[in-house]
Amino acid sequence: MRPVGERRKNKNPSTTSTASPLRWHTLTTLTLYNTNLTGLIPKHWNPKLTHMDFSNNKLNGTIPSSLTLLVSLKFLILSSNQLTGEIPTSFGDLISLQNLSLSSNSRSGSSSTIPKLTHLDLSSNQFIGTIPRSISEMKNLKYLNLAHNNCHGVMPFNTSFISKLDVFKISGNDNLCYNHSVV
């Protein structure tokens, strides 16, 4: 197979053509769902990306903190991979991010407050300990799924926060309790 942009040699010189190169600098949506991708998530991306979906693959390693340079990113879907480690604390810098799905990985650690986030799915990971208070500071959340982790202790959510959610899933966590006086 010939590299993109390489001239094709033809016996008839009047029909020589050039394949057009991919236009990475204008790419805004990248969906590679269920494509058997393996390896690490690359560190360098087009800063104009708004949607990235690498779900249902075999990606491993950690999420590179360089993703936080994608200031226009609205959707980041990395579900059903083999990702490990903590969510970079710099994810709070993703000021446009609305949908973050990291379900069905081996993630751990806490999360940052992401101002415009409306959808957060961290289900089926290996989060251990108390639910981070930073989640209750995400005032635009409508969907929150923390099911099937190892969370315990008092949930840091008050009635006002929970009533604003359209979906709230916490099943499959041992020893979670709700304190009505949480502010």
C-alpha positions as protocol buffer text, in pm:
chain_id: "A"
residue {
  index: 1
  type: MET
  ca { x: 0 y: 0 z: 0 }
}
residue {
  index: 2
  type: ARG
  ca { x: 129 y: 343 z: -91 }
}
residue {
  index: 3
  type: PRO
  ca { x: 147 y: 625 z: 171 }
}
residue {
  index: 4
  type: VAL
  ca { x: -120 y: 894 z: 156 }
}
residue {
  index: 5
  type: GLY
  ca { x: -18 y: 1172 z: -81 }
}
residue {
  index: 6
  type: GLU
  ca { x: 235 y: 964 z: -278 }
}
residue {
  index: 7
  type: ARG
  ca { x: 223 y: 998 z: -653 }
}
residue {
  index: 8
  type: ARG
  ca { x: 100 y: 695 z: -836 }
}
residue {
  index: 9
  type: LYS
  ca { x: 326 y: 586 z: -1121 }
}
residue {
  index: 10
  type: ASN
  ca { x: 128 y: 505 z: -1424 }
}
residue {
  index: 11
  type: LYS
  ca { x: 237 y: 384 z: -1764 }
}
residue {
  index: 12
  type: ASN
  ca { x: 38 y: 669 z: -1915 }
}
residue {
  index: 13
  type: PRO
  ca { x: 189 y: 997 z: -1781 }
}
residue {
  index: 14
  type: SER
  ca { x: -124 y: 1196 z: -1872 }
}
residue {
  index: 15
  type: THR
  ca { x: -326 y: 1007 z: -1607 }
}
residue {
  index: 16
  type: THR
  ca { x: -89 y: 1048 z: -1310 }
}
residue {
  index: 17
  type: SER
  ca { x: -284 y: 1148 z: -996 }
}
residue {
  index: 18
  type: THR
  ca { x: -214 y: 1249 z: -639 }
}
residue {
  index: 19
  type: ALA
  ca { x: -419 y: 1112 z: -350 }
}
residue {
  index: 20
  type: SER
  ca { x: -539 y: 1389 z: -122 }
}
residue {
  index: 21
  type: PRO
  ca { x: -384 y: 1385 z: 227 }
}
residue {
  index: 22
  type: LEU
  ca { x: -597 y: 1362 z: 541 }
}
residue {
  index: 23
  type: ARG
  ca { x: -682 y: 1704 z: 674 }
}
residue {
  index: 24
  type: TRP
  ca { x: -590 y: 1658 z: 1041 }
}
residue {
  index: 25
  type: HIS
  ca { x: -583 y: 2033 z: 1100 }
}
residue {
  index: 26
  type: THR
  ca { x: -958 y: 2060 z: 1028 }
}
residue {
  index: 27
  type: LEU
  ca { x: -1070 y: 1739 z: 1205 }
}
residue {
  index: 28
  type: THR
  ca { x: -1323 y: 1808 z: 1483 }
}
residue {
  index: 29
  type: THR
  ca { x: -1478 y: 1464 z: 1541 }
}
residue {
  index: 30
  type: LEU
  ca { x: -1287 y: 1139 z: 1579 }
}
residue {
  index: 31
  type: THR
  ca { x: -1484 y: 817 z: 1636 }
}
residue {
  index: 32
  type: LEU
  ca { x: -1292 y: 491 z: 1647 }
}
residue {
  index: 33
  type: TYR
  ca { x: -1552 y: 282 z: 1828 }
}
residue {
  index: 34
  type: ASN
  ca { x: -1501 y: -96 z: 1847 }
}
residue {
  index: 35
  type: THR
  ca { x: -1203 y: -105 z: 1610 }
}
residue {
  index: 36
  type: ASN
  ca { x: -970 y: -326 z: 1819 }
}
residue {
  index: 37
  type: LEU
  ca { x: -727 y: -40 z: 1880 }
}
residue {
  index: 38
  type: THR
  ca { x: -445 y: -139 z: 2112 }
}
residue {
  index: 39
  type: GLY
  ca { x: -169 y: 49 z: 2290 }
}
residue {
  index: 40
  type: LEU
  ca { x: -158 y: 388 z: 2456 }
}
residue {
  index: 41
  type: ILE
  ca { x: -369 y: 695 z: 2387 }
}
residue {
  index: 42
  type: PRO
  ca { x: -153 y: 932 z: 2182 }
}
residue {
  index: 43
  type: LYS
  ca { x: -38 y: 1253 z: 2351 }
}
residue {
  index: 44
  type: HIS
  ca { x: -73 y: 1494 z: 2058 }
}
residue {
  index: 45
  type: TRP
  ca { x: -404 y: 1592 z: 1898 }
}
residue {
  index: 46
  type: ASN
  ca { x: -553 y: 1859 z: 1679 }
}
residue {
  index: 47
  type: PRO
  ca { x: -658 y: 2133 z: 1924 }
}
residue {
  index: 48
  type: LYS
  ca { x: -984 y: 2180 z: 1728 }
}
residue {
  index: 49
  type: LEU
  ca { x: -1123 y: 1839 z: 1829 }
}
residue {
  index: 50
  type: THR
  ca { x: -1468 y: 1861 z: 1988 }
}
residue {
  index: 51
  type: HIS
  ca { x: -1566 y: 1491 z: 1994 }
}
residue {
  index: 52
  type: MET
  ca { x: -1345 y: 1189 z: 2067 }
}
residue {
  index: 53
  type: ASP
  ca { x: -1483 y: 837 z: 2100 }
}
residue {
  index: 54
  type: PHE
  ca { x: -1240 y: 547 z: 2145 }
}
residue {
  index: 55
  type: SER
  ca { x: -1484 y: 320 z: 2329 }
}
residue {
  index: 56
  type: ASN
  ca { x: -1488 y: -61 z: 2307 }
}
residue {
  index: 57
  type: ASN
  ca { x: -1122 y: -104 z: 2217 }
}
residue {
  index: 58
  type: LYS
  ca { x: -816 y: -245 z: 2392 }
}
residue {
  index: 59
  type: LEU
  ca { x: -638 y: 78 z: 2481 }
}
residue {
  index: 60
  type: ASN
  ca { x: -425 y: 57 z: 2795 }
}
residue {
  index: 61
  type: GLY
  ca { x: -212 y: 279 z: 3013 }
}
residue {
  index: 62
  type: THR
  ca { x: -316 y: 610 z: 3158 }
}
residue {
  index: 63
  type: ILE
  ca { x: -507 y: 901 z: 3010 }
}
residue {
  index: 64
  type: PRO
  ca { x: -246 y: 1154 z: 2899 }
}
residue {
  index: 65
  type: SER
  ca { x: -279 y: 1491 z: 3070 }
}
residue {
  index: 66
  type: SER
  ca { x: -209 y: 1650 z: 2730 }
}
residue {
  index: 67
  type: LEU
  ca { x: -577 y: 1588 z: 2647 }
}
residue {
  index: 68
  type: THR
  ca { x: -651 y: 1888 z: 2867 }
}
residue {
  index: 69
  type: LEU
  ca { x: -500 y: 2107 z: 2596 }
}
residue {
  index: 70
  type: LEU
  ca { x: -808 y: 2031 z: 2384 }
}
residue {
  index: 71
  type: VAL
  ca { x: -1000 y: 2335 z: 2507 }
}
residue {
  index: 72
  type: SER
  ca { x: -1282 y: 2281 z: 2253 }
}
residue {
  index: 73
  type: LEU
  ca { x: -1340 y: 1916 z: 2351 }
}
residue {
  index: 74
  type: LYS
  ca { x: -1707 y: 1856 z: 2440 }
}
residue {
  index: 75
  type: PHE
  ca { x: -1732 y: 1474 z: 2432 }
}
residue {
  index: 76
  type: LEU
  ca { x: -1465 y: 1233 z: 2556 }
}
residue {
  index: 77
  type: ILE
  ca { x: -1572 y: 869 z: 2550 }
}
residue {
  index: 78
  type: LEU
  ca { x: -1310 y: 613 z: 2650 }
}
residue {
  index: 79
  type: SER
  ca { x: -1542 y: 344 z: 2790 }
}
residue {
  index: 80
  type: SER
  ca { x: -1468 y: -29 z: 2773 }
}
residue {
  index: 81
  type: ASN
  ca { x: -1093 y: -24 z: 2736 }
}
residue {
  index: 82
  type: GLN
  ca { x: -815 y: -132 z: 2970 }
}
residue {
  index: 83
  type: LEU
  ca { x: -718 y: 212 z: 3100 }
}
residue {
  index: 84
  type: THR
  ca { x: -564 y: 237 z: 3446 }
}
residue {
  index: 85
  type: GLY
  ca { x: -449 y: 500 z: 3690 }
}
residue {
  index: 86
  type: GLU
  ca { x: -604 y: 821 z: 3810 }
}
residue {
  index: 87
  type: ILE
  ca { x: -798 y: 1077 z: 3611 }
}
residue {
  index: 88
  type: PRO
  ca { x: -559 y: 1367 z: 3555 }
}
residue {
  index: 89
  type: THR
  ca { x: -636 y: 1650 z: 3796 }
}
residue {
  index: 90
  type: SER
  ca { x: -589 y: 1889 z: 3505 }
}
residue {
  index: 91
  type: PHE
  ca { x: -919 y: 1763 z: 3357 }
}
residue {
  index: 92
  type: GLY
  ca { x: -1074 y: 2057 z: 3540 }
}
residue {
  index: 93
  type: ASP
  ca { x: -914 y: 2269 z: 3266 }
}
residue {
  index: 94
  type: LEU
  ca { x: -1144 y: 2116 z: 3005 }
}
residue {
  index: 95
  type: ILE
  ca { x: -1384 y: 2408 z: 3020 }
}
residue {
  index: 96
  type: SER
  ca { x: -1595 y: 2295 z: 2722 }
}
residue {
  index: 97
  type: LEU
  ca { x: -1628 y: 1928 z: 2822 }
}
residue {
  index: 98
  type: GLN
  ca { x: -1991 y: 1821 z: 2860 }
}
residue {
  index: 99
  type: ASN
  ca { x: -1976 y: 1441 z: 2839 }
}
residue {
  index: 100
  type: LEU
  ca { x: -1709 y: 1226 z: 3004 }
}
residue {
  index: 101
  type: SER
  ca { x: -1747 y: 849 z: 2991 }
}
residue {
  index: 102
  type: LEU
  ca { x: -1472 y: 632 z: 3138 }
}
residue {
  index: 103
  type: SER
  ca { x: -1687 y: 333 z: 3234 }
}
residue {
  index: 104
  type: SER
  ca { x: -1562 y: -26 z: 3226 }
}
residue {
  index: 105
  type: ASN
  ca { x: -1191 y: 37 z: 3269 }
}
residue {
  index: 106
  type: SER
  ca { x: -960 y: -6 z: 3567 }
}
residue {
  index: 107
  type: ARG
  ca { x: -952 y: 360 z: 3669 }
}
residue {
  index: 108
  type: SER
  ca { x: -886 y: 473 z: 4023 }
}
residue {
  index: 109
  type: GLY
  ca { x: -842 y: 796 z: 4212 }
}
residue {
  index: 110
  type: SER
  ca { x: -1058 y: 1104 z: 4225 }
}
residue {
  index: 111
  type: SER
  ca { x: -1194 y: 1351 z: 3976 }
}
residue {
  index: 112
  type: SER
  ca { x: -1167 y: 1724 z: 3926 }
}
residue {
  index: 113
  type: THR
  ca { x: -1451 y: 1970 z: 3901 }
}
residue {
  index: 114
  type: ILE
  ca { x: -1533 y: 2013 z: 3533 }
}
residue {
  index: 115
  type: PRO
  ca { x: -1752 y: 2324 z: 3504 }
}
residue {
  index: 116
  type: LYS
  ca { x: -1981 y: 2244 z: 3205 }
}
residue {
  index: 117
  type: LEU
  ca { x: -2003 y: 1868 z: 3251 }
}
residue {
  index: 118
  type: THR
  ca { x: -2358 y: 1733 z: 3212 }
}
residue {
  index: 119
  type: HIS
  ca { x: -2281 y: 1359 z: 3175 }
}
residue {
  index: 120
  type: LEU
  ca { x: -2033 y: 1169 z: 3394 }
}
residue {
  index: 121
  type: ASP
  ca { x: -2004 y: 791 z: 3372 }
}
residue {
  index: 122
  type: LEU
  ca { x: -1735 y: 633 z: 3592 }
}
residue {
  index: 123
  type: SER
  ca { x: -1917 y: 302 z: 3642 }
}
residue {
  index: 124
  type: SER
  ca { x: -1746 y: -37 z: 3656 }
}
residue {
  index: 125
  type: ASN
  ca { x: -1398 y: 82 z: 3750 }
}
residue {
  index: 126
  type: GLN
  ca { x: -1187 y: 35 z: 4058 }
}
residue {
  index: 127
  type: PHE
  ca { x: -1257 y: 356 z: 4247 }
}
residue {
  index: 128
  type: ILE
  ca { x: -1194 y: 286 z: 4613 }
}
residue {
  index: 129
  type: GLY
  ca { x: -1291 y: 504 z: 4906 }
}
residue {
  index: 130
  type: THR
  ca { x: -1528 y: 793 z: 4944 }
}
residue {
  index: 131
  type: ILE
  ca { x: -1696 y: 967 z: 4654 }
}
residue {
  index: 132
  type: PRO
  ca { x: -1505 y: 1289 z: 4582 }
}
residue {
  index: 133
  type: ARG
  ca { x: -1680 y: 1606 z: 4696 }
}
residue {
  index: 134
  type: SER
  ca { x: -1569 y: 1768 z: 4367 }
}
residue {
  index: 135
  type: ILE
  ca { x: -1851 y: 1582 z: 4190 }
}
residue {
  index: 136
  type: SER
  ca { x: -2109 y: 1771 z: 4395 }
}
residue {
  index: 137
  type: GLU
  ca { x: -1954 y: 2096 z: 4272 }
}
residue {
  index: 138
  type: MET
  ca { x: -2044 y: 2016 z: 3909 }
}
residue {
  index: 139
  type: LYS
  ca { x: -2363 y: 2220 z: 3898 }
}
residue {
  index: 140
  type: ASN
  ca { x: -2462 y: 2126 z: 3539 }
}
residue {
  index: 141
  type: LEU
  ca { x: -2460 y: 1747 z: 3588 }
}
residue {
  index: 142
  type: LYS
  ca { x: -2774 y: 1568 z: 3471 }
}
residue {
  index: 143
  type: TYR
  ca { x: -2634 y: 1214 z: 3442 }
}
residue {
  index: 144
  type: LEU
  ca { x: -2413 y: 1059 z: 3711 }
}
residue {
  index: 145
  type: ASN
  ca { x: -2319 y: 692 z: 3709 }
}
residue {
  index: 146
  type: LEU
  ca { x: -2082 y: 566 z: 3979 }
}
residue {
  index: 147
  type: ALA
  ca { x: -2222 y: 211 z: 3990 }
}
residue {
  index: 148
  type: HIS
  ca { x: -2005 y: -98 z: 4044 }
}
residue {
  index: 149
  type: ASN
  ca { x: -1698 y: 51 z: 4207 }
}
residue {
  index: 150
  type: ASN
  ca { x: -1566 y: 16 z: 4560 }
}
residue {
  index: 151
  type: CYS
  ca { x: -1700 y: 342 z: 4700 }
}
residue {
  index: 152
  type: HIS
  ca { x: -1800 y: 363 z: 5065 }
}
residue {
  index: 153
  type: GLY
  ca { x: -1879 y: 620 z: 5330 }
}
residue {
  index: 154
  type: VAL
  ca { x: -2111 y: 917 z: 5323 }
}
residue {
  index: 155
  type: MET
  ca { x: -2219 y: 1042 z: 4981 }
}
residue {
  index: 156
  type: PRO
  ca { x: -2122 y: 1411 z: 4949 }
}
residue {
  index: 157
  type: PHE
  ca { x: -2450 y: 1505 z: 4779 }
}
residue {
  index: 158
  type: ASN
  ca { x: -2734 y: 1702 z: 4925 }
}
residue {
  index: 159
  type: THR
  ca { x: -3101 y: 1668 z: 4825 }
}
residue {
  index: 160
  type: SER
  ca { x: -3078 y: 1972 z: 4599 }
}
residue {
  index: 161
  type: PHE
  ca { x: -2792 y: 1820 z: 4398 }
}
residue {
  index: 162
  type: ILE
  ca { x: -2960 y: 1480 z: 4361 }
}
residue {
  index: 163
  type: SER
  ca { x: -3295 y: 1632 z: 4258 }
}
residue {
  index: 164
  type: LYS
  ca { x: -3128 y: 1813 z: 3964 }
}
residue {
  index: 165
  type: LEU
  ca { x: -3003 y: 1483 z: 3820 }
}
residue {
  index: 166
  type: ASP
  ca { x: -3205 y: 1299 z: 3555 }
}
residue {
  index: 167
  type: VAL
  ca { x: -3003 y: 979 z: 3611 }
}
residue {
  index: 168
  type: PHE
  ca { x: -2824 y: 883 z: 3934 }
}
residue {
  index: 169
  type: LYS
  ca { x: -2672 y: 533 z: 3962 }
}
residue {
  index: 170
  type: ILE
  ca { x: -2470 y: 416 z: 4263 }
}
residue {
  index: 171
  type: SER
  ca { x: -2559 y: 47 z: 4291 }
}
residue {
  index: 172
  type: GLY
  ca { x: -2284 y: -208 z: 4337 }
}
residue {
  index: 173
  type: ASN
  ca { x: -2090 y: -2 z: 4593 }
}
residue {
  index: 174
  type: ASP
  ca { x: -2062 y: -140 z: 4946 }
}
residue {
  index: 175
  type: ASN
  ca { x: -2135 y: 62 z: 5257 }
}
residue {
  index: 176
  type: LEU
  ca { x: -2252 y: 388 z: 5100 }
}
residue {
  index: 177
  type: CYS
  ca { x: -2479 y: 597 z: 5314 }
}
residue {
  index: 178
  type: TYR
  ca { x: -2666 y: 923 z: 5273 }
}
residue {
  index: 179
  type: ASN
  ca { x: -2652 y: 1197 z: 5535 }
}
residue {
  index: 180
  type: HIS
  ca { x: -2950 y: 1432 z: 5511 }
}
residue {
  index: 181
  type: SER
  ca { x: -2749 y: 1712 z: 5672 }
}
residue {
  index: 182
  type: VAL
  ca { x: -2478 y: 1718 z: 5401 }
}
residue {
  index: 183
  type: VAL
  ca { x: -2451 y: 2067 z: 5261 }
}
